[in-house]
């Protein structure tokens, strides 16, 4: 049985992506450690802000076609040449238009110099092609090549940052090197696609091909646009209302909590296909699985966030310069924001598995309307204020989110209220009460919490089996 599982194509692809992503995350964190030791928080804020703005253009410029390309190539590999090449032209045109709008934005509201603005555009263009070629591999269900390529270039970037003398490292040198490596990675992607004969079929005319793709992708694009205020515009709010030092603290917090986010997202990616199949084959079993299983996902997530909040300051002081110390409280709030978003993502996964895409879009619109003014106002108080606004807006949104889940699927999650009470206690204790505890006391407390969690899970597992 184990041999069959290991040889299963889905299992292999999933393993390649997972292992590659974990290793790349770890290498990326080590790279950030070196950069923060050299750059002042203000310079680090500018560096990460340029990256964030390039990612913003890249996200919108994708036009929601990524999932469409993967799905279309998976269903018909002969569409790959048309989708990759016409997709590249379509994305290029979109980025040119978006770049023009961003130029106006930067003139009236932004603070980037001409060189920094060019860095934003170049980052978006170079990353655009790399992501597109990587998508072609995913559509062909060839996950090993992109996993290896991404890992190799993460190592190259790490080696460059660590081997280059500190006095040579600046924002400009980092970007020139980063852009060169990503351009090289894009060339490697396209060459391997051609060598493995994965660019198949014929190229249609640009207009008919693009119109057909956009007709399918517009719901994804609409959802991306709706979610922008709390996924991509947070840096812009800080840039307008605060300063680049606060941007540095905020982005460092996002980077440090990235592994927690990855673990939670990993669980959702793992269960989505099973939920989709279960909803199609046995709706009663699906509902039972959701009703009983939701609490365990929440419990494991909140314990993970509790441990991060408890020990983050102890490790932060060891590995980061003192000038970055204000980012600690931001990190400790950010991880609980991730907990709230993971609950939101799980509900979105459940709704997606039950073909309720319109409901997901409606939820995104409601949350965007609620959170945008809160985030814009709270960004006046720096990274800490913005993160607090994110936690607050998501907490309030939970009431509507759970109401919609119950109304849409007619299910009531077991011990939902108990889980929220436990989450509140763990957050309050770790964030407010235990911040000045000694390391030994924190170890004792974490051992107690982990033991109680293990006992709870074990008893519920026994009860479930006996039932």
Buried (B, 14 or more C-beta within 10 A) or exposed (E): EEEEEEEEEEEBBBBBBBEBBBBBBEBBBEBBBBBBEBBBBBBBBBBBBBBBBBBBBBBBBBBBBBBBBBEBBEEEBEBBBBBBBBBBEBBBBBBEEBBEEBBEEBEEEBEBEEEBBBBBBBBBBBBBBBBBBBBBBBBBBBBBBBBEBBBBBBBBBBEBBEEBEEEEBEBEEBBEBBBEBBBBBBEBBBEBBEEEEBBBBEEBEBEEBBEBBBEBBBBBBBBBBBBBBBBBBBBBBBBBBBBBBBBBBBBBBBBBBBBBBBBBBBBBEEBBEEBBEBBEEEEEEBBBBBBBBBBBBBBBBBBBBBBBBBBBBEEBEEBBBEBBBBBBBBBBBBBBBBBBBBBBBBBBBBBBBBEBBEBBBEBBBBBBEBBBEBBBBBBBBBBBBBBBBBBBBBBBBBEEBBEBBEEBBEBEBBBBEEBBEBBEEBBEBBBEEBBEBEEEEBEEBBEEBEEEBEEBEEEBEEEEEEE
